[in-house]
Amino acid sequence: MPDHNGGEGLFGGIFGRGPAGPAGDAARVDDTAWLQALLDAEAGLARAVERAGLAPAGVGAAVTEAAQAANFDVGRLGELAALTGNPVPGLARELARRVPRTATRAVHRGATSQDIMDTAAMLLARRVIDAMLSALGEAADAAANLAATHRDTIMIGRTLLQQAVPVTFGLVAAGWLSGLDEARAGLGQVRERRLAVQFGGAAGTLASLGEDGSQVVTLLAEELGLSRPAMPWHTDRLRIIDVATALARAAAVLGKIARDVTLLAQSEVGELHEAGGSGGKVSPSRGGVTGGVAPQGEVQRGGSSAMPHKNNPVAAVAVIGCARQVPGLLATLVASAEQEYQRAAGAWHAEWEPFTALLRLALSAASWAAELLSGLVVDTARMAANLAATEGIPLAEHVASLLSGMLGSPEEAHDLVAVASKRAMSAGLPLRDVLLGVPELADRLAAAGVTPEQVEAALEPAGYLGATGTFIDAALAAHEGAAQAGGESKETGNGR
């Protein structure tokens, strides 16, 4: 069941987080936010009509003053929407009743309901994207700090959920950073290039405005700070899909990060945990975490209703809970893009709720992720202990590489190390002890001129990190470059 109240419902604290919730003001995503966006579109149109000379001076200001969500009853507009198939006809009539008689003809002038709905969707998307860019920027800065701080913190890498070869936690965080920066770039491009006004009138011709129609489109775009499209896009839904795709890309990045955290925070792994996960409590007003031990009766961060010992990774779990819903919403929007003739019968209507939910969930995920990464606690000792517990087995590839040039062929080296690895794992011995302690293996190494010192060196994790440092530095440099470019864009006005 859709949460029409943004962050105020039973699940709102999870799926209406931060700017997407009731305290989000300009970026909240709920019925009131939709209503205000619709009114903003109507007010912008009235101002454009006045500027085009189609209405008396002062009309635009009068409509704008009346176009405040607090002046309208959302429930009543919802009832009227059932009569017309969308809320705009009822809203336009209600707005016209609240303006001076001289301004009534400027209300909804030349527009059709979809013009106002689609333009409002673009306004709502812009507000959410701006808030997401901020939250993703905070998350990216935190990831960059983790990457730089833990550039040389060695841990075991894992592929297909199995131990692989050594990596550093800095490399893991740099991977998160790269994804976040790419998601931000995609959202920024959509914001600048794909958010456009919709204004085509009854069937995309603006016939009711005659030769003035094209000028009104240009002025409306200026009034609302949106792009002016080449033509109306009533049944060309690529702009909606582009917004949704950019949000889905960001949600995918956030979900990957959160999944990594949940896995690394497992009791048996214990290499990460969230800030406030031990004795912290939730502050209901801010949704944040306070330190110290929660007083009796307070709900503790990460607590369980049944198990007092639990410290669950709440922020990571919430990110995943938000992100997992996004693909289905995106699929619905893509499926709804098949729209007939000049106006769809049902497919356009099918977009409204999934689009709203996608905006809210993506922004909530970004808000949770910023909190998660900003307070992530890294247990470097546990990382070292987990790596040491592998007894050198993950360095088998390095040992085989060393031996391949000494034993005559890569295949011979691979087979020798494979035998040694199996013996080590079955006997619970370090790989070093098997390679140098089992006579048949030690003799073959000695005969090939391989010294114990060389074997020891090959089993040193720090010596098998490849281009890790280079990759981390590249990710940090790209992040710094993106941050500088973003600052310059805002200074020149391109970050509108």
N, C-alpha and C positions, 0 to 999 in steps of 0.2 A: 504494500500500500504506500503510495507516494507520501513523502513528508512535506506537506505544503507550508509548514511553518518554519522551514529552514532549521535553525538550531534550537527551536523551542519544544519539539516533540520528545517522545520517550527516548528515541535514538539520536536526538539532535546533538547531544554533546559529542557523539562520535562522528556522525555524518554531516554535521553542520558546524565544523570546527573553525575557530578563529574568525577571520573576515567573512566566512560563509554563514556564520551564526547570527544570532540576534544583536550581538554587539558589533557586527561588522559594518553597519551603516551603509556606506556607498557600495560595498561589495557583497552585501548579504543577498542570498538567493532564495526568495520566498514569494508569496503572493503579493505582498506589499511592494517588494522590489519590482516585480513585473508591472504592477499598477503604475508605479512612478515612472518606469521606463516608457510605458504607453503614453502617459501624460506628457512626458518630456518630448516624445515624438510629435504629439498633437501641438504642443506649445511651439516647438521648433517650426512646424508647418505654418502656424499662424504668423510667426515672425517673418518667415520667408514670403508668405503671401503679401504681407504689408510692404516688405522691401521691394516686391515686384510691382507695387502700385495697384494691387488688386483689392486693397482694404484701406480704410482710413488710418491715419497716423495714431499710434497709441494702442491699436488693437492687439498687436503682438504682446505688449507688456501686460495688457489686461488678461489675456488668455493665460500667459505664463504665471501670473499671480494666482489665478484660480486653479491652475493645474498642479495641485499638491495632493498627494495621496491621502493625507489626513482629512481632506474635505469629502472623501468618498467612502462608501460602504462596500467593502470587498464582497461580502456575502450577497448583497443586493445585486451587484454587478454579475456575480456568478449565476444568480437566478435568471437575470435577463439574458445571459449568454445562452441558456438552454433554449431560448426562443429563436435565436438567430444563428447559432452554431459557433459563435465566438464572442468575446466580451466587448469588442470595439463598438458596435452600434449602440449598445446601452451606455457605454462610457461617453461616446461623443454627444449623445443627447443630454446626459447628466452634466457634462462640461458646458454645453451651450446654455443650459439653464443658469449657470453660475457666472456668466460673463455679461457685461452690458449689451443691450440690444444692438448697438453699433458693431459689436464684435462677433455676433453669432454667426454671420456668414463666413467668417474667417476660420471657424472651427471645422476641421475635417474637410477643408475646401479642396476639391478635386481628388480626394483620396478614396481608396477602397480599404476595407478592413485589413486585408493582408499587408497593405503598405505600412500601416501603423504597427501591426504585430511583428512583421519582419524587421522593421527599423528598431523597434523596442528590443528585439532579440539581439541585434547588433550592439545596442547601447549596453545591455546587460552583459553581453560577452566582453565588451571592452572593460567594464568595471571589474569583472572577474579576472580577466587576463592581467590587468594592472596589479591586482592583489596577488595573483599567482606569481608574476614575475618577481615581486618583492619577496614572497615566501621562498620561492626557488633560489633566489639570490642569497638569502640567508642560509639556506641549506647548502648551497654550493660553497659559500665562504667557509662554513663549518667543515665541509668535506676537504676543502683545500688546506685548512689548518691541520686536519688529521693526516692528510697525505704528507705535508711538510714535516710535521712533528714525528711521524712514524715511518719516515723514509727508509730507515735502516732497521726497523723492528721486524725481525724474521719470524715467520709463522709457517705452518704447513699449508700448502695449497691443496685444494680439493677439487676433483673432477668426477662427475657422475656420483657425487656424494661420498667418494672414496678418497683417501689420502693420495696425493700425487707427488709433487716436488715442492721444495721450499719457495715461498714468495715473501714479500714483506706486507705488513698491514698498510704501509704507505701506498703500495701498488693497488691494493683493494680499494682504498679510499680514493685514489686517483681515478680508478674506473668509475666509481660513483660520481665523482666530480665531472668527468667527461660527459657522462650521460645527462647530468643535470644541466650542464652548459648547452648541450645540443638541444635539450627540451626547451630551454629558455630562448634559444635562437629561433626555434620553430615557432614558438608562441609570438615572439616579437615580429617575425615576418608576417604572420597572419594578422596581427594587430595593425600593422602599417599598410598592408596591401589588400586585405580581404574583407575588412569591415566597411560595408557600404550602406547607404540609405536605400530604401525601397520606395519607389514612388512612380506608379504607372497607371493609377486609376483603374477603372472597371475592367479593362482587358489589355492593359499595357500600352495604351495609346495616349493617355492623358487628354482625351478628346474634350472633356468638359472645361479644360483650361485653354483650349485652342493653341495659338502660337506662343502663349506665355508659359506653357507647360515646361519646356526645356529649361527656361530661366528659373522657374520655381525649384526644379530638381537641384540645380547648381546652388541656389541660395539655401535650400534645406540642408544640403550637405555641409555648407559652410556653418550654418547655425548649430548643427549637431556635432561638428568635428569629425564627420565620417567621410569616406570616399564617395565620389560621384561615379556611379557605374555608367558604362556606355549605354545601357538600356535596362529596363526593369527585368528582374530575375525571379518573377513569381513562380515559375515552374522549372527554373534552373537552380537546383539546390546545392550547387558545389560550394557556395560560401558557407552554408550551414555545415556541410561535411568537412570543409577545411578547418573550421573552428573546432569541431568535434574531434577531428583527427589530431590536431595539435594538442588538445587536452588529453586525448587518449595516449599519445606518445609520452607526455609528461607523467601520466599515471603509470604507464608501464615502467618507466625509469624508477619512479618512487616505489613501486611494488617490488622491483628487483632488490633495491637497497634494503627495504624492510624485510624481505625474505632472508637476505644474508644475515641481518641482525638477529632475526629469530633463531636461525640455525646456530650462529656463533654464540648466542646467549643460552643455548641448551645446557642443562646442568652438567651433562657429560663432557661438554666442550668448554663452556664458561669463559670464553675469551673476550666477550663484550657483555655489558649490561647497561640499562638505561639509567640516567640520573634520576634520583629520587626513588629508585627501586627498592631501597632498604630503609623502611621506616618513614618514607615520605608520605604526604597526604595531599589530596586534591583540594584545591581552592575552588569552590563552586563558582565564584564570580568571575574568575579569570581562566579557569580550566587548567591552570598551571600547577606546578609542584612546589611545595614548600619543604624546607629541610626539617630535620629533627624527628622525633617520635610523635606520631599522631595521638592526640588525646583519646581517651576511651570514648567510643561511639563514633569517631571519625572513620570515614572510608579511606583505607590506605591505598596508595598508588601500587598497582600490581597485585593487589590482594585477591584472594579467592573466597567465595562464599562458604566453601567446605574445608579448605586446607590452609591453616594458619601460616604454614611455612612458605607459601608460594610468593614469588616475586616475578610476576608475569611481565613480559616486554610490551606494555600496553600501547605505547605510541606506534611501535612497529606493527603490532596486530591491527591497530586501527587503520594504519596506512593500507595494509593489505585488504582489510574489510572494505575500504573505499574503492581501491583500485580494481578489485575483482569484479565489481559491478559495472565498470566502464565499458568493457568490450561488448556486452549485450546491448547497452544503450547506443553505442556507436553503430552496431549492426542494425538496430531499428531505424536510425536516422538514414543510413545508407539505403536500406530497403524502402524507405519512404520517399526517396528521390525520384522514383518513377511516378511522374505526375502528368496528367493528361491535359492537352490543349493549353489554354491560357490560365486555368485555375484548377487546382486539384480538388477532387471530391473525397476528402477523408485523409489522404496521404499528408497534406500540409498540416492538418489538425493532429495527426499522429506524432508530429515532431515536438510539440510543446512540452509535454511532461518529460520525455527522455532527455531533451535538450537542457531543461531546467535541472534535472537530477544530475546530468553529467557535469554541468557547471559547478554545482554545489559539491559533488563528490571529489572532483579533481582539485578544487580549491581546498577542501578539507584535508585531502591527502597531503597537499603541499604544506599546509599549516602544521599538520602532525609531523611531517618529515623535518621541517625546520627545527621544531622542538626536539625531535629525536636526535638529530645529528649535532645540534648545538650542545647537548648534554651527554653525549655518548661517552661511556667510561670504558677505557681499553685496559685490559688486564695483561700487561706484557709478560709478567711472570708465568701466567697460565699458558700463554702462547709458547713461551720457551719450554715449559714443561711438556706440553703436548707434542712439540717437535722432538724433544729428547726421547719421549716415550716411543717414538717410531723406530728407535734403535738403528738408525741409518738406512732402513729399507727404502725410503723415498729417494735416496741418493744412488740407487742401483743404476739408473740411467747414466749418471755422471761417471760411475765406476766403469761401466761398459764402454763409454766413450773413451776413457783413458786407456783401457786395455785393448781396444780394437786395433790400434797401431802397433801393439807389442805382441799380440798373439797371432797375428797373421791375417785375420779377417774380422769384420764386424759381427758376422754370424757366430763365430767361435767365442768371441768376447760376450755376446748377448747370452749364449747358451750357458757359459760358465757362471755368469752372474745370476742367471735365472735359477740355476741349481742351488747356488749359495743362498739366494733369497728365500727359496722354499724351505731349505734346511733351517735357516735362521728363524723364519716364522713358525715352523712346526716345533722347534726346540725352544722358542722363546729367547733366543740369543741375539746379541747385536750382530749386524751384518759383518762388521769388522772381525769379530771373533771367529766367524765361520770362514771367511776368506783367508785369514792368516793362521787359523788354528786347525782346520781340517787338512790333514796331510796331503791328500790327493789334489786339493785345490791350491794349497800353499806351494806345493812342489811345482805345479804348472806355472804359477806366477813367478816363482824364483827362476825357473828355467827360461822364462821370457824376459828376465831382467827387471821385473817389477819389484820395487822395494816396499817394505812396510810403510815407510814415510809417504810414498806416493799414494798408497791405499788410504792412509789416514787423511791426506790432503783432499782426496776425491770424496771423502765422506764428511767434509766440512761444509755445512749448509751455506755459509757466507760466500763460499767460492763457487756457488752454482746458482747465481741470481741473474745471470745474463744481462739483458738491457733494462733491468728493472729501474735503475736510477734514471736512465735516459727517458724512459716512458713517463715516470713521475714528473720529472722536470718539464717535459713537453706539455703534460696536462696542466701543470701549474702556470706555465707561460701562456698557454692558450686562455686559461681562466683570467689571468691578469689582463691579457689583451682584450678579452670580451668586456671586462669591467671598464677599461679605459674607453673602449668604443661606445659603451652604453652611456658613460658620462658625457662624452662629446656629443652624442646624439641628443641628449636632454638639453645641453647648453645651446645647441643650434636650433632647438625647437622641433627636431625630427622625431623626438620620442613622444609626440603628442598623446 
